[in-house]
Amino acid sequence: MNRARAKIDRVMAALEHREADRVPVGEFFWTNFLRRCRRELGAGDDFSPYAHWDLDLVVINPNMDPHITGIQVIEDTAERKVVRTGFGATIERHSTFPMPHYNDFDTKTFEDMEAFRFDDPRDPRRYFAALDDQINAVGDELNLGLPSFSTRVNSCVKDFCVFGGVCEPYEMIWRIMGTENVLMKMAEAPARVARFIERLGNFLVGIVEGQVAAAPGKLSGLYIWGDIAYDHGMFFSPKYWREVFKPQLKRLCEAAHAHGLKTIYHGCGNASVVYEDMIEAGVDAYNPLEAKAGLDVVALKRKFGRRWAFNGNIDVRVLATNDREKVRREILTKLNAAKGGGYILQSDHSVPDDVAPATYDYVMQLVREYGRYPLKLGEFDQSV
């Protein structure tokens, strides 16, 4: 069978609560883990963890910047890099910072927000031009000069199940105005913020439509990026999320489903208070299910059964011990969530550099051996 077809079937079976040949695997990796892999595996600069470990699922995001300006480099030294993005954000990447720091935002006031205008979400440059953008280029490393969305999709489509990506409105608005400012404005004038959220929804539905048109028949689903919680609960009222954000999430899911695409919502922290609402909105699966936020995929599988699928929850703190017995217990215990389908194995966020490449090798050995259906998990077997 075609390599990609087998992986697509595997991922789709999981999301539809069916058992395929084995449990599918997806993953995200921090840049320093990739550097460690290059050193310890003797790999070149073109090292791909997805190819090396023959993973099933890759996620490729288009340019979602509200303004198609590219990335303006303001300062570029060995210690400090400062850029300005199409979100109107000025961001500093410091050599000693694990993640970038947002220094300033062009959009600060209600008046700025209401005057804000979006470039066309269907503009071909977002999908066919090698134009740097904030989501893809500014993370734990400054990654400038990436190929276009179309080129990246085409490079993966023969070997993997490919998902596109779209942010939900909160993920966009904090990048436009800053987290503290947005939360204050929600408290000060919730209706004014709600009107902007609806406009963001219009823009993001266009991003869904644009990437589907740019990669016809090549995408199997969409990741919906939206961090709305920390480890003990949501950043703002669940009631406000239900009234303002849930309708826009529903629009994004409907736009994806209209093209036969599945949806996986990526939300860090613990947003479990709105999980039922996400199911109602049309989300097919949830990621990354951070263990450090108190989430347990086996318990969630027992609660939601066939109503929802899951993607993640392998505790990176356990992987970072590099203790094979602890890793074995973690992987085989969490594989219980895959009974009857409904689970894509993945870390509970991204693999960090304190995980040895040899440990990740061992993870994949365990999945290949014990993730085959029918699952035989021995002493780690649990009823779900």
Phi, psi and omega in degrees: 000144175311136184304311182294320182299319179297321181287321176300313180300321181295313181292315180297321177300316180299315183289340179257013176060047174236155177263122176265216178285321179203174179287129179285159181231131169238174178188156167235151186226136171287152185300321182292333173294319179296322176298318179296320177299317181298320180291309190278336179261357181065032183270161179273183181295340181270014180305129176240116178296333180292319177285317184301316182260007176052052180288165186268322192239131171235151180239129183233121183260139172277183175284112180252010179301133177303327178241127185275077184252348192076188180256122176267119179274117182268321179217138183215096175233174179297328184266332191214131175232132180235131181228159172239135190244175178289357170274355187075024180255138173257121191234136179253131174245110184254144185299335181260001178267134177290332180223163181291156178248130180274110185277322187201161179223137177293327183263114185235320188258169173301322181294320175300317182297317183286336177272354185296134178237142182258139168289159184303121179294341181263007179304126184302336180298331180296334190244336186240353180255144176277072186244118184299144179219165189293314185299317183275331191258337188242100180218228177288353174212156175270110185248084180269154175083025177289149174296167180295163175305313181299317180296318181293319177298313182296331180286343184250340194293337180276348187238349187217163164280119188253127171251142168276193181209150174209141175280153167269171191299324181295322178298331179279313189293325180289332176286338179274323189236348183093140187301307184298318180298315180298314182295323176296318182291328173300321180286322184286315185211074186301327181290324179293320176295320181300323179295323178290323178299320178295321176296321176297321177300318177301315180297316186287327172299322176296324177295320176300309182298321182296316183285328176297318179292328182282339181230061187300124178073005185257343181259140176260344181185184178228135164278135174251112186271126180192093177278109181240010186212159169249193191287347181245003180154191186277157179290334183214178187301129172303326179298315179294321177300316181296321183284323191252315187270324183302317179299326180285323174298319178298320178298318180295317178296318180296321178295320178292312183296329179298337178256013178076020182261143174278161178234133173239122180269124177258110178224118178288167179076198184241097178255029188299339180296339180245015179300316179300322179294323179295321175299315179299326181286344177110011177290129183274329182205160183238142179217151003260358178059066185295122178297325181289350174263012176085015182265141181226114187295329180292317177295321179293323177297320178297322183286314188262342178055232183272004182281341184209147176253164186226153186213098178135210172080002172286116190291113181292339176294325176289315178301324183288347173290336184056025177265114188296328179291320178292320179295317179300315180298317180297311184292311184291327176294314182290337177295344175301331180293344182272358180296126183077012185084191176091010182214131170248120183287135181191162176293170180272019163184276180212152184281120181271173187280355173274002169269122179290140174307325178295328176292318179293326172305316181294321175305313182292326175298317180296317181295317180296324182277312188260349181271007178278140178274142357287140184294133176232098190256006173055230184296344182264002182294133177227156174277139178230000000 
